[in-house]
Amino acid sequence: METMLIRSWIFLGFVLFILLGYISNKNKFLSSDDLFGGTTWLQPIFNKQFAYLQFPSKYIHNQLLLTSTTGYFNIGRKLNNINPIKDELEYGEGKLSQDSIRNYLGIESNSSNSDHLKKEIDHDKANIFGFKDEGTCDLTKGNWVHDIRKPLYNASCPFIESYSNCEVNGRPDSEFINWKWKPKDCELPQINPKAFMESMRGQSIAFIGDSVNRNHFQSLLCILSQVEKPITLFTTEIREEFEALRHNHGYLFRSFALSLSYYWSSFLVQKTNKFVLMNDNTTQNIRHIDIDIMDRNLVQNLVGIDILIISTAHWYLLNPMIILERNQVIGGHNCKNVMGMIEDPNLLPYAYKKVIHNVLKGLLSTPQFKGTLLFRSLSPNHFGHKRHDTGGSCNFTTPLNNPIYSHSIWMYNVQLEEFLNVYKTLDSPTMVRLKFLDITYSSQLRGDGHPNNYRYSKEVNTMFINDVNFDRSHDCVHWCLPGPIDMWNDILVETLRLIKLEGEM
């Protein structure tokens, strides 16, 4: 009798399990893979360039699983609370208190620990920037001073993205290009393109990230092309379902055997688009972000790169987004209308922190990447208290006296803290390979450097002048070229110089 009862319970449990799988699959939210907890075996697959770990899951297809090198994180732990509520993170001033930052990073908030943390950060910043002695110039502190020098290139550069060519698009003022960054205790030399190319002869430089990283790539490409016109190595399409067409770009400066390339990766980790069931019983296509799996377009293009510049930030603020860790949904950002999803305002800082950690550790431990990794800090926007689609604008013509803190500035604190956490775990040879390209504070003062309402050509604006459906939102995220972000390349050159000196020592 007891045996039959046990068999009945087992059979009932099996039926219930199948029923849950059917319901979830019907709702197109969680698949049977999710219900089984992902996958049950690993099958290594090797190709001529590098090895993948293949998982039989709809979430992971020929991806390098970061947890294979960095270890799993504890999904079940309670996320630390932070002071700012969700609205403050998304729409508010975004200048998080130090207590808030410490809280979600797990740092004690008493004053003695606070002082100790500041000293520790200052010391570690000296290391990651390559500063040798106390009192050495800090390139991140200073102000913008008027500069009579002309930019190294002009609006005729063919590599400028249309929305960044502010002069061609009719911007009437040009004062914003006549400023240079002056660190507090030293001078930051302007990049000498020919000397730079000589020093980088035979090497490969790559930018991987979002459109702001492409902005930076195009700035450097325009500067170097004044010495020699590059030949195109490749332009490949990156097709993302339900999203705009993206491209990879590669160029070669033949006389210097120097290649410069850009690869699209908006999150640096895997993103997939899937339809999910909403509370009103409709379906909606929503991004799913795996915070512990590197993006394929990042992994597949690492071979042969000597200098890699990565960055990601603003895409994590776009709506909505479902977040996965270890192939399991752990929550959503701006997903309150998704059926069964409970909003957690702490999730986004947690997820972003893990992405920074996972990508840095993953890249440095990936066999096919032997080069130097530069992580560029947050490029701030200047919408102020509004968003691009709610009237936000940046109507400035000269540098600001004080920085404007946008709603995304909390991401910079996460970047620096997590970068330092990773940096401390590295051995000495690997430390030399990792640097922080900090452009945040200097760029916060340049609200005048964005396209603003000059994001479209004069012809397009004229064509749609009477169209009420024409997107008239302003662009205070990307940067005019030429413009303030040309200075990022001055910092890039100085950082590479210090890395070379450090390596020689």
Residue, then its C-alpha position, 0 to 999 in steps of 0.5 A: m500500500e505504501t509503495m503504491l502511494i509513493r508511486s502515485w505521488i511520483f506520478l502526480g509530481f511528474v504530471l505537474f512538472i510537464l503541465l508547468g512546462y507546457i504552460s510556460n512554453k505557451n506563454k513564451f516566457l520560460s522554456s522547458d530549459d528554464l524549468f530544468g535549470g538550464t543544461t545538464w552537460l557540457q560539450p567543448i567545441f573547438n575551432k581554428q581560432f579558439a574554444y567555445l563551451q557549447f550548452p544545449s540551451k536557447y539562451i547560450h549558443n557557441q558562447l564563452l561562459l564567463t563562469s568557467t573562469t570566474g566562478y559562479f556567484n550566489i544567486g540566492r543572496k539578498l541584494n544589498n539595499i541602496n538609498p536611491i529609489k528607482d525613479e532617482l536612478e532613472y529620472g533624478e539627478g543621479k548624484l548618489s550619496q557615498d553611503s548609497i554607493r557603499n551600501y550596495l557595494g557592501i562597504e561599511s559606512n562609518s567615517s573611519n572606514s570611509d576615510h580608509l576607503k578614500k585613501e585606498i581608492d586614491h592609492d589604487k587609482a595611482n596604480i591603474f593610471g600608471f602614476k608612480d609617485e605621490g604627487t604625480c599629475d592626475l590627468t582626471k583632475g583639472n579644467w578646460v582652458h581656451d585653446i587657439r589651436k585648430p582641431l587635427y581634422n575637420a568636418s570633411c573627414p569621411f569617417i564621421e557618423s552623420y549624427s556627430n557631424c555638427e558643422v555639416n548638420g548646421r550648428p552655427d557656433s564653433e566655440f566648442i572646439n576651441w578648448k583643451w583639457k588642462p590637468k591641475d598639475c601638468e600639461l596633457p600633450q595633444i596627440n601627435p598622430k604620426a609619432f603615435m603611429e610610429s610607436m604603434r607600428g605593426q600593432s592592432i587597436a580595437f574598440i568594442g562597445d556601444s555607439v559612444n565607443r564608436n564615436h571615440f573610434q571615429s575620432l581617432l580614425c579621423i586624427l590618424s587619417q590626416v597622416e595617411k589614408p587608411i584602406t578598408l579591411f572589412t565592413t561586416e553587418i551585425r544583424e540583431e533581431f527587431e533592432a537596427l542594423r549594426h556594423n563592424h569596421g576595420y581599417l589598415f594604415r599600410s605604411f605603419a602596418l597598423s590596424l584600427s577596428y571597431y566591433w559593435s557590442s552594446f552590453l558586452v554580454q549576451k543579449t537576446n530578444k524574446f517575446v514575453l507575456m504582459n499583464d494585459n495578455t499581449t506579448q512584447n519583445i523584450r531584451h534578455i541580458d545574460i550578465d555572465i556570458m560575454d557577447r559573441n561579437l566580443v569573443q569572436n574578435l579578440v585574436g591578434i588585438d594588442i590594445l583593446i578599448i571597451s566600454t558599456a553604460h547607457w544601454y543598461l538604462l534603456n527600457p525594458m530589460i530582463i536579467l539572467e544569471r547562470n541561465q536563470v531569470i533573476g529579475g527585470h528592469n522596467c518590467k513591471n508590466v511583464m506577467g509574474m515580474i516583480e520590480d527590484p530597484n536594487l537589481l540594475p546596480y547589482a547586474y551592472k556591477k557583475v557585468i563589469h566584474n565578469v567581462l574584465k576577469g573573463l577577457l584577462s583570462t581568455p587564452q586568445f586575448k594576450g593584449t592590453l585592456l583599457f576600460r573607458s569610464l562613463s561618458p556622461n550625458h547632459f540631459g539634466h533632469k529630463r530624458h531625450d524623449t521628454g524635452g531634455s536638451c543641452n543648449f550650451t556653447t562653452p564649457l561648464n564651470n561645474p559638472i552636471y550630474s546626469h541620472s546615469i552618473w551612479m554607473y561611474n562609481v560602480q565602474l571604478e569600484e568594481f574595476l579596483n576590486v578586479y585589479k586587486t586580484l591580479d598578479s603583477p604581469t596581468m596588472v600591467r595589462l589592465k588600465f582605467l581610461d577615466i574621462t568622466y569628470s572632464s567630460q561632465l564639464r562639456g555639455d556644449g560638445h553634443p549634437n543636441n538638435y543638430r543630429y540630422s543634416k540640414e536636408v533631413n530637417t528641411m524635408f521633415i520640417n512639417d512632419v509632426n511624427f518626425d523625431r525631434s528629440h535632442d542628442c546629448v549622449h553622443w559627441c560632435l566631431p571634431g569636438p571634446i572627445d578628441m581629448w580622450n585620445d590624448i589621455l589614451v596616448e598618455t596611458l599607453r606611454l605609461i603602460k610601456l614605461e611600467g612594462e619596461m620597469 
